[in-house]
């Protein structure tokens, strides 16, 4: 009987991983870029971009573009792919570095002197905020790094973080698009943010921004973030104001969403149906503290298990979005694995419930680990190894927890990014 249970668990894990792989594959630039390309212009074609998927986006564009082009995109270390005409630069994420700073400066230089017959294709995906760290006046790279670390640790949502970033930048918040004027700009975006708002994807370097310096200041105060003097002056004076809707420099900007969390969840749902499992997509933009979201998800899973509501097993509850983690401990972090450990604790070994939580870019937090798997025996196996699960959660150390159990999901760079993927399988 024990062998049969182990075999079943492996089959359930394999199904969860197939769903995750299908979600990632649905957002691959090679599949999404070709149908979204604009017509070639009379003048030059310049390609710019930033994000974890931008290298793969550039490669797909090169392979399908009918005429000459040149340009520069910046991606995360380890995410570059071969390109012949577009320069691919690697930089640090989630905390920016000097390579990203140099790339941002070079990108602004690349779009100088363009005319109305020229075309700029901008390839933007998640991660671009850290990869284009061009500080506003009076702010240093070290200031930006400190502010980024504070934002990542305080529990702020991605919308809040990016509002602050836009108003402390010399390239985000529409400034890069304004620098391209009077050329035509076509944005091709892969969304990694709840709600798919373009201003929040890489902090919106090529789209108009309706938020203000006052909004950014309110967020800073809400989370008690200590700003360097230059950053505070930029916000309080209003000199850090971003490019607003209606600005004439944005008149020739077109934005196309080529991949999103919803597309990824629908691909995973199709895999579930093929396996005879009923899928239910709970939402593609779920936010909140990871452990709190986990408690809610556990409640839904237990209701389905006990009462067949909102649907009966066999089924899978799918969701996306971006949870947050307020760091309290000294562990290795990761919002998806923190969600999963909190889910295991809330379910308390309930039979027949398995789960996967992972980041579609292959990196959960700052770890080169996408996420992890959970099964009904997760807590029991942890106790058998002398690892109190609650202690691991309190120390924000879920990566160590699942790694010790052999339940980590390691994919390497996926070359795309549509944010968190969660699947709770009831059998």
N, C-alpha and C positions, 0 to 999 in steps of 0.2 A: 504494500500500500504506500509506504514512504517513497519508493522509487516512482510510483505512478504520480504522486503529488509533485515530486521534483520535476518529472517530465512535463506535467501540466504547466507548472510555473515557467519552465523554459519556453513552452509554446506561447504562453501569454506574454512573456517578455518579448519574444520575437515579433508578435503581432504589434505590440506597442512601438517597437523600433521601426517596423515597416511603415506605420502611420507617420512617425516622425520623419523618416527619410522621404516619404511622399510629400510632406509639407515643405521640406527644404527644397526638394526637386522642383516643386511648383513655382518656387520663387527664384529659380536659377536665371541669371541674365541671359544665358544662351537661348533660353526658351522665350523670354519676354521681350528682349530688345528688338529683334528684326521687324516685328509688326508695328512698332511704335516710332520708327525713324521718320524724320521729316524729309521733304524733298531737298535735294542739293541746292545751294544758293548760287547766285551769279558770281559772288565774290568768294572769299576764303571760308573754310570751315575750320573752326577752332574747337577742340574738345577740352573741357575742364571738369573737375569733379573731385569728390571726397567721400570716403566711407569704406566700410569693410567689404562691400560688394563692388566698389568702383573699378578695381582692376579687372575683374571679370566682365563688368559692363563695358569697359573700354575695349577689351578683347573681342567681345561679341559685336560691338559697333564696327570695329576695324574690318571684321570678316564680312560684313554685309554692306559697307558703305561704298557706293559706286564711284566716288571721285577722290581727289586729294584731300588730306586733312593732316592736322598736327595738333599737339596739345599736351596737357599735363594733368594727371590725376594722382591723388595721394590716398594710400590705403594703409591698413595696419601691418605691422611687421609680420611676415610669413604669409601675407595674402596677395602678394604680387603674382601676376601671370605674364607670360611673354607677349609683348606687343611690338610691332615694327615701327609705327609712326607716332604713337602716343607714348610719352614718357611716363613710366610708373614709378612713383616715389613711395617709400615706406616710412612710417612714423609711428609714434607710440599712442596707445589707447589702453585704458581710459584716461590716464594722466598725460597731458601733452608734453612734447619734448622739442629740442632745438631743430630736429629734422622737419617736424611739422611746421614750425615757425618759418623756416627757410622756404618750404614748399608753398606756404600761403603767400609770402612775399613774391615768389616767382610767378604764382598764378595771377596775381594782380598785374604784374608786368606783362604777362602773356596776352592779356586782353586790352592792353592800351593801344590806342590809335586805330581801332576798328571803325568801319564805315557802315552805312545803311544796307549795303549789299552783302555784308558778311553775316555768317551764321555762327553762333556759339551753342554747342550742345553741352549741356551741363548734366553730369551723371552723379546723382546724389543718393546716398544710402545712409543707414544708421552708422554711427561712429564718427561722422564727419565733424561733429563739434570739437572733439579732442584732436582730430587730425588736421584741423585748420586753425591753430591757435595764434591768430594775429592780434595782439592786445591793442586796446584803444590807447589814446594818448595819455601818458603818465603812468601806464601800467607795464610791468615787466613780465617776462615769461614765468619767472619764479612766483610772481603774484598770481598769475593765472593758474599755475599748478596748485598753489595753496587753496585758492578758491574752489577749484575743481574737486580737490580731496574733501573739502568741507561739504560741498554740495552732495557728493556721493555718500558721505557718512551720516548726513543729518536726517534722512528719510524723506527728502523732498521728491515730488513727482518729476517725471521727465519734462513735463510742460513747465513746471516751476524752474527747474534747472536751466532749461534752454532759454527761458525769458531773461534770466540773469546773464547768461553767456552772451546773448545777442547784444545786450546793452553795454558790455565791456569789451566789445570786439571792433576791429577795424575792417572786418571782411564779412561777418555774418549779418543777419537782419536786413537782407536785401542789398547790402553794400557791394557785393561782388557783381550782381546784376547791373547795378548803377554804373559800375566801372566799365561794363561792356557796351553801354550806350554810345552810339545809336544803332549798334548791330542788333539783329534779331536774336533772342535767346529762347531756346527750347529746353525746358527742364524735363529730364526723365528720372523719376523718383521711385525708389523702393522704400516703402514705409516700414519703419520699426516702431512707430509710436501709436498709442491709443487714439483712435479717431482719425488717423491718417492726415492730420493737419500739416500742410507743407511747411509752415513756419517752425514746426518742431522737429522736422527731419533734418539732422545736422545743423540745427538752429537757423535754418532758412537763409543761407547765404545769397540765394537768387530769387527770393520772393518777398513781397512787401509784408511789413510787420505792423499790425495794429496795436500791439502792446507798447508800453511806455517805460521810461526810466523810473517813474513813480511806482509802476507795477513791480519792477525789479527790486526797488528799495523795500517795498512791502514784504516781498518774499525773504529778502535778507534779514529783515527784522523778525519775521515770523519764526525763523529757525535759529536766530541768534548767531548768525555768521559774522565773524570779525573780518571786515574788509580792510585791505591796505588803504592808505590815505589817498593814493591816486585813483583807485577804483571808486571810493566813496565820493570823491570830488566829481568824477565823471557822471555818476548817477545823480547826485544832488544838484549839480549845475544844469543838468539836462543836455550836456554836450555829448553824452553817449546815446542820444536818440537815434533810433534805427530809421530806415527808409519806409515811409508810410504808403498805404494804398492811395492811389491817385497821383503819385509822383510821376511826372512825365517821362522820367528815365525808365519807368517800368512798363511803358505802353506796349512795347514789342516783346514782352515776356509771355511765353506759353508754358503751362505746366501739365505734364501727363503722368499719372500714377500707373506704373507698369507692373508692380507687384505689391501685395499687401498681406497683412495677417489673415484676413478673411479668405483670400485665395488659398493660403496654405492650409487653413482649417478645413476648407471644402475638399481639398485633395486628400487629407487624412480621413475625412468622413467617407469618401469613396472607397478607400481601402477597407474600412470597417464593414461597410455594406457587403463588399465582395466576400468577406469572411463570415457573413451571417450575423454580424453584430450591428445593432441599431445605434447610430450616432446621434448625439444631441449637442449642438454647438451652443454653449452657454453665453458666449460673447467673445469678440475679438479685441476688446479694449478694456479689459478688467485691470483695475489698479488698486493700490492699497498696500499696507504692510503685509509682507509675504506670509507671515504666520497667521495673521488675521484672515486673509483670503483663504488660507488652508483650512481654517476651522469652518468657514462657511461652506467650502467645497465638500468637506467631510460630512457636514450635515445633509447636504443634497445627496451624496452617495449613500449614506445610511438610510435616508428616506426611500430612495430607489430600491435598496436591498430589502428593506423590511416591508414596504407597502406598495412597491411597483410604481411609485410616483417620483418624478414626472414621467418615468417610463420604467419598464421592468427589464431585468437581466434576461439574456445577455445584451449589454449596452455599453456604450463608452461616452463619457462626458468630456467634451473637448472645449478648450478655452485658450485665448491668447491675450496679449496686452503687455503690461510691464509693471510688476510689483516692485516694492521698495523694501530696503532693509535698513533699519536704524541700528548702527553698530553699537553694541554694548560690550562685547567680548573681544578676545584677541585671536579668534579663529580665522579660517581661510575663506569665510564668507560664501557668496553666491546666492542670489535671490531665488533661483529655481530649486537648488538643493535645500535651502532654508524652508521654502514652501513644502517640499516633499517630506522633510523630517517632521515639520509641524503637522502635516497631513497624517503621517504614520502615527504620531502621538494621539491625534484626535480620533482616529479610527480604532486605535488600541487593539490591533490584531483581528479586526472584523474579517470573517472568512469571505473568500471570493472577490476581494477587491485588490486590484493591482494598479500601479500608476507609473507614469513617466513624466518628468518635468525637465525641460532643457531649453537652452537658448539656441535659436536657429542659426546663429553665427558660429557656433561651436565653442564659445567662450562664455562661461557663466561667472560673472564678476570679473576678477582679474586672473582667474585660473584657466589653464589650457584644457578645460574639461567642460563638455557641453551641459551636462546635468547628471541625472541618475534615475535608477529604477527603484520602486518600492513594491513589496509583496506582503501578504498577511503575516509572514514570519519575520519581517524586518526587525521589529523590536526584540523578539526572542533571540534572534541571532546576535544582536548587539549586546544584550545582557550576557549571553554565553561567552562573549569575548571580553567581558569586563568593561563595556562602554555604556554607561548610563545615558540613554538617549536625551533625557531632559538636560543633562549637563552639556552635551554637545550643542543643543539648540541655544542654551543660555550663553554659550561662548561663541555663537555665530560660527560654528566649526563643522557645518554639514558636509563640506567636501571631504574632510578627514574621515568623518563618520561613514559615508557611503563608500569611500575608497577602501577603507579597512574591511568592509563587507564584500568587496568585489562587485559592487553594484553601480559604480561610476560609468557614465556614458562618455566615451572619448571619441570624437569624430575627426579631429584636426580641423583646419580651416574649411568651412563649407562654401566660402566665396559668395554668400548672400546673407541677408539679415532681415527677417520679418518678426524679430523679437521673440518673446517667450512662447513656448508651446507646452501645453499641459493636457494629458490624457489620463482619465481615471476609468479603468476597465472593470466592469462588473460581470462576473461569469457564474 
